[in-house]
Amino acid sequence: MPKQYSVIAGLTVIEHSLRALQSCAAIEHIFVNVQHDDALADGIAAAVPGVTFLRCAGATRAETVQAALNAIAKQIKRDAWVLVHDAARPCVLASDVTRLIEMAGAHNG
């Protein structure tokens, strides 16, 4: 079983990650990219409303990120910032994400 579906304290690892990201006021929307045949993602999608699940993950992390960016390109503003987070890393804090967004916004890159 992929580690993002392991259960810790009653929730899957991906649910912990998504809840942490949802608690960050600066995040407008969350997209999750999974393999097209990932049957476990349906249960997570039902348990965590307000998250869009894409089904275009690639063979590598880079391919998965590129596929997700291509899939959402028409749904986001041209100058939008897109943050990438590995769903199997649930220890992200909203305060860390907020600080990252503030730091990135301080630069014109």
Biopython code that builds the backbone (N, CA, C, O; Angstrom):
import numpy as np
from Bio.PDB.StructureBuilder import StructureBuilder

atoms = [
    (1, "MET", "N", (0.850, -1.181, 0.000)),
    (1, "MET", "CA", (0.000, 0.000, 0.000)),
    (1, "MET", "C", (0.898, 1.248, 0.000)),
    (1, "MET", "O", (1.852, 1.319, 0.775)),
    (2, "PRO", "N", (0.602, 2.218, -0.855)),
    (2, "PRO", "CA", (1.367, 3.465, -0.844)),
    (2, "PRO", "C", (1.264, 4.150, 0.520)),
    (2, "PRO", "O", (0.206, 4.142, 1.149)),
    (3, "LYS", "N", (2.372, 4.741, 0.970)),
    (3, "LYS", "CA", (2.398, 5.286, 2.336)),
    (3, "LYS", "C", (1.402, 6.408, 2.575)),
    (3, "LYS", "O", (1.011, 6.634, 3.720)),
    (4, "GLN", "N", (0.977, 7.121, 1.532)),
    (4, "GLN", "CA", (-0.007, 8.188, 1.755)),
    (4, "GLN", "C", (-1.358, 7.650, 2.218)),
    (4, "GLN", "O", (-2.202, 8.407, 2.699)),
    (5, "TYR", "N", (-1.560, 6.337, 2.071)),
    (5, "TYR", "CA", (-2.811, 5.732, 2.515)),
    (5, "TYR", "C", (-2.683, 4.991, 3.841)),
    (5, "TYR", "O", (-3.646, 4.379, 4.305)),
    (6, "SER", "N", (-1.520, 5.040, 4.445)),
    (6, "SER", "CA", (-1.343, 4.467, 5.777)),
    (6, "SER", "C", (-2.153, 5.289, 6.772)),
    (6, "SER", "O", (-2.284, 6.504, 6.619)),
    (7, "VAL", "N", (-2.690, 4.635, 7.779)),
    (7, "VAL", "CA", (-3.518, 5.325, 8.768)),
    (7, "VAL", "C", (-2.692, 5.633, 10.015)),
    (7, "VAL", "O", (-2.027, 4.764, 10.578)),
    (8, "ILE", "N", (-2.756, 6.896, 10.425)),
    (8, "ILE", "CA", (-2.092, 7.372, 11.636)),
    (8, "ILE", "C", (-3.123, 8.182, 12.411)),
    (8, "ILE", "O", (-3.700, 9.129, 11.877)),
    (9, "ALA", "N", (-3.352, 7.820, 13.648)),
    (9, "ALA", "CA", (-4.297, 8.544, 14.505)),
    (9, "ALA", "C", (-5.669, 8.691, 13.840)),
    (9, "ALA", "O", (-6.298, 9.745, 13.927)),
    (10, "GLY", "N", (-6.121, 7.638, 13.184)),
    (10, "GLY", "CA", (-7.473, 7.609, 12.636)),
    (10, "GLY", "C", (-7.658, 8.218, 11.259)),
    (10, "GLY", "O", (-8.745, 8.132, 10.689)),
    (11, "LEU", "N", (-6.614, 8.832, 10.712)),
    (11, "LEU", "CA", (-6.702, 9.430, 9.377)),
    (11, "LEU", "C", (-5.561, 8.910, 8.521)),
    (11, "LEU", "O", (-4.509, 8.531, 9.037)),
    (12, "THR", "N", (-5.772, 8.893, 7.214)),
    (12, "THR", "CA", (-4.664, 8.527, 6.335)),
    (12, "THR", "C", (-3.635, 9.660, 6.322)),
    (12, "THR", "O", (-3.944, 10.803, 6.659)),
    (13, "VAL", "N", (-2.429, 9.326, 5.932)),
    (13, "VAL", "CA", (-1.361, 10.321, 5.856)),
    (13, "VAL", "C", (-1.768, 11.455, 4.919)),
    (13, "VAL", "O", (-1.530, 12.625, 5.220)),
    (14, "ILE", "N", (-2.369, 11.122, 3.803)),
    (14, "ILE", "CA", (-2.780, 12.171, 2.861)),
    (14, "ILE", "C", (-3.866, 13.063, 3.463)),
    (14, "ILE", "O", (-3.886, 14.264, 3.194)),
    (15, "GLU", "N", (-4.749, 12.516, 4.252)),
    (15, "GLU", "CA", (-5.765, 13.348, 4.914)),
    (15, "GLU", "C", (-5.117, 14.321, 5.888)),
    (15, "GLU", "O", (-5.531, 15.477, 5.968)),
    (16, "HIS", "N", (-4.110, 13.874, 6.626)),
    (16, "HIS", "CA", (-3.380, 14.787, 7.519)),
    (16, "HIS", "C", (-2.761, 15.924, 6.709)),
    (16, "HIS", "O", (-2.858, 17.090, 7.093)),
    (17, "SER", "N", (-2.123, 15.579, 5.584)),
    (17, "SER", "CA", (-1.500, 16.598, 4.729)),
    (17, "SER", "C", (-2.541, 17.584, 4.218)),
    (17, "SER", "O", (-2.342, 18.796, 4.287)),
    (18, "LEU", "N", (-3.645, 17.063, 3.708)),
    (18, "LEU", "CA", (-4.684, 17.932, 3.143)),
    (18, "LEU", "C", (-5.309, 18.835, 4.193)),
    (18, "LEU", "O", (-5.569, 20.008, 3.924)),
    (19, "ARG", "N", (-5.549, 18.312, 5.369)),
    (19, "ARG", "CA", (-6.136, 19.145, 6.439)),
    (19, "ARG", "C", (-5.180, 20.267, 6.844)),
    (19, "ARG", "O", (-5.609, 21.391, 7.104)),
    (20, "ALA", "N", (-3.884, 19.955, 6.896)),
    (20, "ALA", "CA", (-2.901, 20.988, 7.223)),
    (20, "ALA", "C", (-2.906, 22.077, 6.147)),
    (20, "ALA", "O", (-2.885, 23.266, 6.466)),
    (21, "LEU", "N", (-2.935, 21.676, 4.888)),
    (21, "LEU", "CA", (-2.947, 22.657, 3.809)),
    (21, "LEU", "C", (-4.250, 23.443, 3.784)),
    (21, "LEU", "O", (-4.241, 24.640, 3.495)),
    (22, "GLN", "N", (-5.368, 22.794, 4.079)),
    (22, "GLN", "CA", (-6.656, 23.491, 4.112)),
    (22, "GLN", "C", (-6.718, 24.522, 5.228)),
    (22, "GLN", "O", (-7.478, 25.487, 5.136)),
    (23, "SER", "N", (-5.935, 24.334, 6.274)),
    (23, "SER", "CA", (-5.961, 25.294, 7.386)),
    (23, "SER", "C", (-5.128, 26.541, 7.089)),
    (23, "SER", "O", (-5.093, 27.468, 7.898)),
    (24, "CYS", "N", (-4.466, 26.571, 5.950)),
    (24, "CYS", "CA", (-3.665, 27.735, 5.556)),
    (24, "CYS", "C", (-4.547, 28.676, 4.744)),
    (24, "CYS", "O", (-4.951, 28.351, 3.628)),
    (25, "ALA", "N", (-4.837, 29.826, 5.301)),
    (25, "ALA", "CA", (-5.756, 30.775, 4.673)),
    (25, "ALA", "C", (-5.262, 31.276, 3.318)),
    (25, "ALA", "O", (-6.073, 31.683, 2.486)),
    (26, "ALA", "N", (-3.979, 31.256, 3.083)),
    (26, "ALA", "CA", (-3.426, 31.779, 1.833)),
    (26, "ALA", "C", (-3.619, 30.828, 0.650)),
    (26, "ALA", "O", (-3.424, 31.229, -0.497)),
    (27, "ILE", "N", (-3.994, 29.595, 0.909)),
    (27, "ILE", "CA", (-4.186, 28.620, -0.169)),
    (27, "ILE", "C", (-5.618, 28.721, -0.672)),
    (27, "ILE", "O", (-6.574, 28.563, 0.086)),
    (28, "GLU", "N", (-5.744, 28.986, -1.959)),
    (28, "GLU", "CA", (-7.072, 29.143, -2.556)),
    (28, "GLU", "C", (-7.703, 27.812, -2.947)),
    (28, "GLU", "O", (-8.916, 27.642, -2.830)),
    (29, "HIS", "N", (-6.894, 26.879, -3.406)),
    (29, "HIS", "CA", (-7.434, 25.588, -3.832)),
    (29, "HIS", "C", (-6.342, 24.538, -3.768)),
    (29, "HIS", "O", (-5.157, 24.847, -3.896)),
    (30, "ILE", "N", (-6.748, 23.305, -3.570)),
    (30, "ILE", "CA", (-5.802, 22.187, -3.507)),
    (30, "ILE", "C", (-6.155, 21.185, -4.593)),
    (30, "ILE", "O", (-7.302, 20.757, -4.719)),
    (31, "PHE", "N", (-5.153, 20.821, -5.368)),
    (31, "PHE", "CA", (-5.270, 19.770, -6.368)),
    (31, "PHE", "C", (-4.394, 18.615, -5.922)),
    (31, "PHE", "O", (-3.281, 18.827, -5.440)),
    (32, "VAL", "N", (-4.882, 17.408, -6.076)),
    (32, "VAL", "CA", (-4.105, 16.208, -5.755)),
    (32, "VAL", "C", (-4.019, 15.379, -7.030)),
    (32, "VAL", "O", (-5.042, 15.079, -7.646)),
    (33, "ASN", "N", (-2.819, 15.013, -7.423)),
    (33, "ASN", "CA", (-2.640, 14.230, -8.633)),
    (33, "ASN", "C", (-2.327, 12.783, -8.272)),
    (33, "ASN", "O", (-1.356, 12.507, -7.567)),
    (34, "VAL", "N", (-3.152, 11.865, -8.756)),
    (34, "VAL", "CA", (-2.979, 10.436, -8.488)),
    (34, "VAL", "C", (-2.975, 9.679, -9.809)),
    (34, "VAL", "O", (-3.329, 10.221, -10.856)),
    (35, "GLN", "N", (-2.572, 8.432, -9.739)),
    (35, "GLN", "CA", (-2.612, 7.577, -10.913)),
    (35, "GLN", "C", (-4.061, 7.393, -11.368)),
    (35, "GLN", "O", (-4.974, 7.439, -10.544)),
    (36, "HIS", "N", (-4.277, 7.189, -12.650)),
    (36, "HIS", "CA", (-5.642, 7.078, -13.187)),
    (36, "HIS", "C", (-6.410, 5.898, -12.600)),
    (36, "HIS", "O", (-7.640, 5.922, -12.558)),
    (37, "ASP", "N", (-5.702, 4.873, -12.149)),
    (37, "ASP", "CA", (-6.376, 3.678, -11.621)),
    (37, "ASP", "C", (-6.296, 3.564, -10.092)),
    (37, "ASP", "O", (-6.453, 2.475, -9.539)),
    (38, "ASP", "N", (-6.053, 4.685, -9.419)),
    (38, "ASP", "CA", (-5.919, 4.702, -7.963)),
    (38, "ASP", "C", (-7.300, 4.646, -7.306)),
    (38, "ASP", "O", (-7.955, 5.674, -7.133)),
    (39, "ALA", "N", (-7.728, 3.455, -6.947)),
    (39, "ALA", "CA", (-9.055, 3.268, -6.357)),
    (39, "ALA", "C", (-9.157, 3.832, -4.944)),
    (39, "ALA", "O", (-10.254, 4.178, -4.507)),
    (40, "LEU", "N", (-8.059, 3.933, -4.227)),
    (40, "LEU", "CA", (-8.091, 4.441, -2.860)),
    (40, "LEU", "C", (-8.338, 5.943, -2.798)),
    (40, "LEU", "O", (-8.807, 6.455, -1.781)),
    (41, "ALA", "N", (-8.029, 6.643, -3.866)),
    (41, "ALA", "CA", (-8.209, 8.093, -3.890)),
    (41, "ALA", "C", (-9.672, 8.491, -3.786)),
    (41, "ALA", "O", (-9.979, 9.560, -3.260)),
    (42, "ASP", "N", (-10.575, 7.661, -4.273)),
    (42, "ASP", "CA", (-12.004, 7.998, -4.228)),
    (42, "ASP", "C", (-12.497, 8.172, -2.795)),
    (42, "ASP", "O", (-13.280, 9.080, -2.516)),
    (43, "GLY", "N", (-12.052, 7.320, -1.896)),
    (43, "GLY", "CA", (-12.449, 7.438, -0.498)),
    (43, "GLY", "C", (-11.915, 8.705, 0.142)),
    (43, "GLY", "O", (-12.595, 9.330, 0.957)),
    (44, "ILE", "N", (-10.704, 9.084, -0.221)),
    (44, "ILE", "CA", (-10.110, 10.311, 0.315)),
    (44, "ILE", "C", (-10.859, 11.517, -0.239)),
    (44, "ILE", "O", (-11.159, 12.460, 0.494)),
    (45, "ALA", "N", (-11.157, 11.483, -1.526)),
    (45, "ALA", "CA", (-11.885, 12.596, -2.147)),
    (45, "ALA", "C", (-13.224, 12.824, -1.454)),
    (45, "ALA", "O", (-13.653, 13.965, -1.283)),
    (46, "ALA", "N", (-13.878, 11.743, -1.060)),
    (46, "ALA", "CA", (-15.162, 11.864, -0.363)),
    (46, "ALA", "C", (-14.980, 12.375, 1.063)),
    (46, "ALA", "O", (-15.846, 13.076, 1.585)),
    (47, "ALA", "N", (-13.856, 12.029, 1.696)),
    (47, "ALA", "CA", (-13.620, 12.400, 3.094)),
    (47, "ALA", "C", (-13.104, 13.829, 3.257)),
    (47, "ALA", "O", (-13.248, 14.420, 4.327)),
    (48, "VAL", "N", (-12.505, 14.385, 2.207)),
    (48, "VAL", "CA", (-11.907, 15.722, 2.296)),
    (48, "VAL", "C", (-12.510, 16.602, 1.201)),
    (48, "VAL", "O", (-11.977, 16.661, 0.093)),
    (49, "PRO", "N", (-13.612, 17.281, 1.499)),
    (49, "PRO", "CA", (-14.263, 18.118, 0.484)),
    (49, "PRO", "C", (-13.415, 19.340, 0.121)),
    (49, "PRO", "O", (-12.555, 19.774, 0.887)),
    (50, "GLY", "N", (-13.682, 19.872, -1.057)),
    (50, "GLY", "CA", (-12.994, 21.088, -1.480)),
    (50, "GLY", "C", (-11.637, 20.848, -2.101)),
    (50, "GLY", "O", (-10.885, 21.796, -2.324)),
    (51, "VAL", "N", (-11.313, 19.617, -2.382)),
    (51, "VAL", "CA", (-10.040, 19.260, -2.995)),
    (51, "VAL", "C", (-10.362, 18.624, -4.342)),
    (51, "VAL", "O", (-11.255, 17.783, -4.441)),
    (52, "THR", "N", (-9.638, 19.027, -5.372)),
    (52, "THR", "CA", (-9.836, 18.457, -6.695)),
    (52, "THR", "C", (-8.796, 17.373, -6.937)),
    (52, "THR", "O", (-7.593, 17.615, -6.840)),
    (53, "PHE", "N", (-9.270, 16.192, -7.249)),
    (53, "PHE", "CA", (-8.361, 15.089, -7.561)),
    (53, "PHE", "C", (-8.195, 14.988, -9.065)),
    (53, "PHE", "O", (-9.170, 14.881, -9.809)),
    (54, "LEU", "N", (-6.954, 15.024, -9.497)),
    (54, "LEU", "CA", (-6.592, 14.836, -10.900)),
    (54, "LEU", "C", (-6.144, 13.393, -11.059)),
    (54, "LEU", "O", (-5.667, 12.788, -10.099)),
    (55, "ARG", "N", (-6.282, 12.853, -12.205)),
    (55, "ARG", "CA", (-5.877, 11.466, -12.451)),
    (55, "ARG", "C", (-4.925, 11.405, -13.632)),
    (55, "ARG", "O", (-5.208, 10.776, -14.652)),
    (56, "CYS", "N", (-3.793, 12.071, -13.471)),
    (56, "CYS", "CA", (-2.822, 12.120, -14.561)),
    (56, "CYS", "C", (-1.382, 12.018, -14.052)),
    (56, "CYS", "O", (-0.466, 12.554, -14.676)),
    (57, "ALA", "N", (-1.180, 11.342, -12.937)),
    (57, "ALA", "CA", (0.164, 11.204, -12.381)),
    (57, "ALA", "C", (1.057, 10.431, -13.341)),
    (57, "ALA", "O", (0.597, 9.542, -14.057)),
    (58, "GLY", "N", (2.335, 10.781, -13.347)),
    (58, "GLY", "CA", (3.301, 10.133, -14.224)),
    (58, "GLY", "C", (4.116, 9.092, -13.495)),
    (58, "GLY", "O", (3.817, 8.729, -12.357)),
    (59, "ALA", "N", (5.148, 8.617, -14.164)),
    (59, "ALA", "CA", (6.021, 7.579, -13.607)),
    (59, "ALA", "C", (7.006, 8.143, -12.590)),
    (59, "ALA", "O", (7.511, 7.407, -11.742)),
    (60, "THR", "N", (7.282, 9.443, -12.669)),
    (60, "THR", "CA", (8.211, 10.081, -11.729)),
    (60, "THR", "C", (7.513, 11.287, -11.097)),
    (60, "THR", "O", (6.462, 11.732, -11.559)),
    (61, "ARG", "N", (8.117, 11.794, -10.045)),
    (61, "ARG", "CA", (7.558, 12.983, -9.400)),
    (61, "ARG", "C", (7.544, 14.162, -10.366)),
    (61, "ARG", "O", (6.567, 14.908, -10.421)),
    (62, "ALA", "N", (8.615, 14.333, -11.125)),
    (62, "ALA", "CA", (8.684, 15.443, -12.089)),
    (62, "ALA", "C", (7.581, 15.320, -13.142)),
    (62, "ALA", "O", (6.941, 16.316, -13.481)),
    (63, "GLU", "N", (7.357, 14.134, -13.652)),
    (63, "GLU", "CA", (6.289, 13.927, -14.635)),
    (63, "GLU", "C", (4.918, 14.192, -14.021)),
    (63, "GLU", "O", (4.037, 14.748, -14.676)),
    (64, "THR", "N", (4.742, 13.799, -12.780)),
    (64, "THR", "CA", (3.471, 14.008, -12.087)),
    (64, "THR", "C", (3.205, 15.495, -11.884)),
    (64, "THR", "O", (2.086, 15.959, -12.103)),
    (65, "VAL", "N", (4.213, 16.237, -11.474)),
    (65, "VAL", "CA", (4.053, 17.686, -11.277)),
    (65, "VAL", "C", (3.762, 18.354, -12.610)),
    (65, "VAL", "O", (2.863, 19.190, -12.694)),
    (66, "GLN", "N", (4.499, 18.007, -13.648)),
    (66, "GLN", "CA", (4.276, 18.617, -14.967)),
    (66, "GLN", "C", (2.876, 18.312, -15.485)),
    (66, "GLN", "O", (2.206, 19.192, -16.026)),
    (67, "ALA", "N", (2.435, 17.077, -15.322)),
    (67, "ALA", "CA", (1.090, 16.704, -15.764)),
    (67, "ALA", "C", (0.025, 17.486, -15.004)),
    (67, "ALA", "O", (-0.968, 17.916, -15.590)),
    (68, "ALA", "N", (0.227, 17.669, -13.709)),
    (68, "ALA", "CA", (-0.732, 18.438, -12.904)),
    (68, "ALA", "C", (-0.751, 19.897, -13.353)),
    (68, "ALA", "O", (-1.821, 20.490, -13.489)),
    (69, "LEU", "N", (0.418, 20.475, -13.580)),
    (69, "LEU", "CA", (0.470, 21.867, -14.040)),
    (69, "LEU", "C", (-0.241, 22.024, -15.380)),
    (69, "LEU", "O", (-0.961, 22.999, -15.596)),
    (70, "ASN", "N", (-0.040, 21.075, -16.265)),
    (70, "ASN", "CA", (-0.733, 21.116, -17.558)),
    (70, "ASN", "C", (-2.245, 21.004, -17.365)),
    (70, "ASN", "O", (-3.014, 21.693, -18.034)),
    (71, "ALA", "N", (-2.662, 20.142, -16.457)),
    (71, "ALA", "CA", (-4.096, 19.910, -16.231)),
    (71, "ALA", "C", (-4.800, 21.117, -15.623)),
    (71, "ALA", "O", (-5.971, 21.358, -15.917)),
    (72, "ILE", "N", (-4.113, 21.869, -14.790)),
    (72, "ILE", "CA", (-4.760, 22.997, -14.109)),
    (72, "ILE", "C", (-4.514, 24.337, -14.790)),
    (72, "ILE", "O", (-5.049, 25.358, -14.359)),
    (73, "ALA", "N", (-3.715, 24.342, -15.839)),
    (73, "ALA", "CA", (-3.302, 25.598, -16.483)),
    (73, "ALA", "C", (-4.473, 26.509, -16.834)),
    (73, "ALA", "O", (-4.373, 27.724, -16.667)),
    (74, "LYS", "N", (-5.557, 25.960, -17.308)),
    (74, "LYS", "CA", (-6.709, 26.778, -17.712)),
    (74, "LYS", "C", (-7.633, 27.110, -16.547)),
    (74, "LYS", "O", (-8.577, 27.884, -16.706)),
    (75, "GLN", "N", (-7.367, 26.531, -15.377)),
    (75, "GLN", "CA", (-8.235, 26.744, -14.219)),
    (75, "GLN", "C", (-7.693, 27.780, -13.248)),
    (75, "GLN", "O", (-8.397, 28.203, -12.331)),
    (76, "ILE", "N", (-6.449, 28.188, -13.443)),
    (76, "ILE", "CA", (-5.828, 29.138, -12.515)),
    (76, "ILE", "C", (-5.408, 30.402, -13.255)),
    (76, "ILE", "O", (-5.273, 30.410, -14.479)),
    (77, "LYS", "N", (-5.206, 31.460, -12.492)),
    (77, "LYS", "CA", (-4.742, 32.715, -13.080)),
    (77, "LYS", "C", (-3.324, 32.537, -13.601)),
    (77, "LYS", "O", (-2.538, 31.769, -13.046)),
    (78, "ARG", "N", (-3.012, 33.246, -14.660)),
    (78, "ARG", "CA", (-1.686, 33.122, -15.287)),
    (78, "ARG", "C", (-0.554, 33.439, -14.315)),
    (78, "ARG", "O", (0.507, 32.820, -14.384)),
    (79, "ASP", "N", (-0.763, 34.385, -13.420)),
    (79, "ASP", "CA", (0.297, 34.779, -12.492)),
    (79, "ASP", "C", (0.167, 34.110, -11.115)),
    (79, "ASP", "O", (0.779, 34.559, -10.145)),
    (80, "ALA", "N", (-0.620, 33.054, -11.035)),
    (80, "ALA", "CA", (-0.825, 32.364, -9.752)),
    (80, "ALA", "C", (0.455, 31.631, -9.327)),
    (80, "ALA", "O", (1.227, 31.149, -10.156)),
    (81, "TRP", "N", (0.645, 31.569, -8.035)),
    (81, "TRP", "CA", (1.721, 30.762, -7.474)),
    (81, "TRP", "C", (1.168, 29.356, -7.264)),
    (81, "TRP", "O", (0.043, 29.190, -6.794)),
    (82, "VAL", "N", (1.946, 28.368, -7.606)),
    (82, "VAL", "CA", (1.561, 26.982, -7.393)),
    (82, "VAL", "C", (2.597, 26.357, -6.467)),
    (82, "VAL", "O", (3.787, 26.327, -6.781)),
    (83, "LEU", "N", (2.140, 25.865, -5.339)),
    (83, "LEU", "CA", (3.019, 25.179, -4.389)),
    (83, "LEU", "C", (2.883, 23.686, -4.621)),
    (83, "LEU", "O", (1.789, 23.194, -4.896)),
    (84, "VAL", "N", (3.976, 22.971, -4.511)),
    (84, "VAL", "CA", (3.957, 21.522, -4.694)),
    (84, "VAL", "C", (4.348, 20.883, -3.369)),
    (84, "VAL", "O", (5.367, 21.230, -2.772)),
    (85, "HIS", "N", (3.522, 19.944, -2.921)),
    (85, "HIS", "CA", (3.785, 19.253, -1.661)),
    (85, "HIS", "C", (3.582, 17.759, -1.857)),
    (85, "HIS", "O", (2.628, 17.334, -2.510)),
    (86, "ASP", "N", (4.468, 16.979, -1.298)),
    (86, "ASP", "CA", (4.356, 15.523, -1.360)),
    (86, "ASP", "C", (3.335, 15.086, -0.316)),
    (86, "ASP", "O", (3.536, 15.294, 0.881)),
    (87, "ALA", "N", (2.250, 14.484, -0.767)),
    (87, "ALA", "CA", (1.150, 14.105, 0.128)),
    (87, "ALA", "C", (1.561, 13.111, 1.201)),
    (87, "ALA", "O", (0.872, 12.971, 2.211)),
    (88, "ALA", "N", (2.661, 12.429, 0.998)),
    (88, "ALA", "CA", (3.117, 11.451, 1.984)),
    (88, "ALA", "C", (3.960, 12.104, 3.080)),
    (88, "ALA", "O", (4.597, 11.409, 3.872)),
    (89, "ARG", "N", (3.965, 13.418, 3.127)),
    (89, "ARG", "CA", (4.702, 14.162, 4.153)),
    (89, "ARG", "C", (3.708, 15.001, 4.961)),
    (89, "ARG", "O", (3.510, 16.180, 4.666)),
    (90, "PRO", "N", (3.079, 14.394, 5.984)),
    (90, "PRO", "CA", (1.974, 15.057, 6.674)),
    (90, "PRO", "C", (2.370, 16.066, 7.746)),
    (90, "PRO", "O", (1.493, 16.660, 8.373)),
    (91, "CYS", "N", (3.639, 16.272, 7.967)),
    (91, "CYS", "CA", (4.046, 17.139, 9.082)),
    (91, "CYS", "C", (4.163, 18.605, 8.685)),
    (91, "CYS", "O", (4.799, 19.387, 9.390)),
    (92, "VAL", "N", (3.568, 18.977, 7.582)),
    (92, "VAL", "CA", (3.571, 20.372, 7.163)),
    (92, "VAL", "C", (2.644, 21.167, 8.079)),
    (92, "VAL", "O", (1.578, 20.689, 8.467)),
    (93, "LEU", "N", (3.059, 22.369, 8.414)),
    (93, "LEU", "CA", (2.242, 23.255, 9.246)),
    (93, "LEU", "C", (1.753, 24.435, 8.418)),
    (93, "LEU", "O", (2.475, 24.933, 7.555)),
    (94, "ALA", "N", (0.547, 24.875, 8.675)),
    (94, "ALA", "CA", (0.001, 26.033, 7.969)),
    (94, "ALA", "C", (0.912, 27.237, 8.144)),
    (94, "ALA", "O", (1.094, 28.015, 7.207)),
    (95, "SER", "N", (1.481, 27.401, 9.316)),
    (95, "SER", "CA", (2.366, 28.548, 9.556)),
    (95, "SER", "C", (3.611, 28.480, 8.674)),
    (95, "SER", "O", (4.103, 29.518, 8.229)),
    (96, "ASP", "N", (4.125, 27.290, 8.416)),
    (96, "ASP", "CA", (5.288, 27.144, 7.530)),
    (96, "ASP", "C", (4.913, 27.484, 6.092)),
    (96, "ASP", "O", (5.677, 28.144, 5.388)),
    (97, "VAL", "N", (3.741, 27.032, 5.658)),
    (97, "VAL", "CA", (3.284, 27.323, 4.293)),
    (97, "VAL", "C", (3.050, 28.822, 4.141)),
    (97, "VAL", "O", (3.430, 29.409, 3.128)),
    (98, "THR", "N", (2.438, 29.434, 5.123)),
    (98, "THR", "CA", (2.200, 30.879, 5.089)),
    (98, "THR", "C", (3.519, 31.633, 5.003)),
    (98, "THR", "O", (3.648, 32.578, 4.224)),
    (99, "ARG", "N", (4.491, 31.222, 5.795)),
    (99, "ARG", "CA", (5.809, 31.872, 5.762)),
    (99, "ARG", "C", (6.469, 31.687, 4.398)),
    (99, "ARG", "O", (7.078, 32.622, 3.877)),
    (100, "LEU", "N", (6.356, 30.499, 3.817)),
    (100, "LEU", "CA", (6.911, 30.244, 2.488)),
    (100, "LEU", "C", (6.273, 31.161, 1.450)),
    (100, "LEU", "O", (6.972, 31.739, 0.618)),
    (101, "ILE", "N", (4.957, 31.297, 1.497)),
    (101, "ILE", "CA", (4.250, 32.145, 0.557)),
    (101, "ILE", "C", (4.694, 33.604, 0.733)),
    (101, "ILE", "O", (4.912, 34.306, -0.254)),
    (102, "GLU", "N", (4.826, 34.049, 1.954)),
    (102, "GLU", "CA", (5.261, 35.420, 2.216)),
    (102, "GLU", "C", (6.674, 35.657, 1.699)),
    (102, "GLU", "O", (6.957, 36.692, 1.096)),
    (103, "MET", "N", (7.558, 34.695, 1.938)),
    (103, "MET", "CA", (8.946, 34.823, 1.481)),
    (103, "MET", "C", (9.028, 34.807, -0.049)),
    (103, "MET", "O", (9.772, 35.586, -0.644)),
    (104, "ALA", "N", (8.271, 33.928, -0.670)),
    (104, "ALA", "CA", (8.286, 33.860, -2.134)),
    (104, "ALA", "C", (7.704, 35.132, -2.731)),
    (104, "ALA", "O", (8.187, 35.608, -3.758)),
    (105, "GLY", "N", (6.683, 35.683, -2.109)),
    (105, "GLY", "CA", (6.062, 36.894, -2.602)),
    (105, "GLY", "C", (6.942, 38.120, -2.463)),
    (105, "GLY", "O", (6.710, 39.129, -3.129)),
    (106, "ALA", "N", (7.942, 38.047, -1.614)),
    (106, "ALA", "CA", (8.858, 39.173, -1.408)),
    (106, "ALA", "C", (9.867, 39.288, -2.548)),
    (106, "ALA", "O", (10.604, 40.271, -2.630)),
    (107, "HIS", "N", (9.901, 38.301, -3.413)),
    (107, "HIS", "CA", (10.840, 38.300, -4.543)),
    (107, "HIS", "C", (10.049, 38.390, -5.836)),
    (107, "HIS", "O", (8.898, 37.956, -5.900)),
    (108, "ASN", "N", (10.647, 38.937, -6.836)),
    (108, "ASN", "CA", (9.965, 39.095, -8.117)),
    (108, "ASN", "C", (10.243, 37.952, -9.073)),
    (108, "ASN", "O", (10.010, 38.081, -10.275)),
    (109, "GLY", "N", (10.737, 36.837, -8.562)),
    (109, "GLY", "CA", (11.083, 35.698, -9.434)),
    (109, "GLY", "C", (9.924, 34.759, -9.629)),
    (109, "GLY", "O", (10.052, 33.757, -10.332)),
]
sb = StructureBuilder()
sb.init_structure("model")
sb.init_model(0)
sb.init_chain("A")
sb.init_seg("    ")
for serial, (resi, resn, name, xyz) in enumerate(atoms, 1):
    if name == "N":
        sb.init_residue(resn, " ", resi, " ")
    sb.init_atom(name, np.array(xyz, "f"), 0.0, 1.0, " ", f" {name:<3s}", serial, name[0])
structure = sb.get_structure()
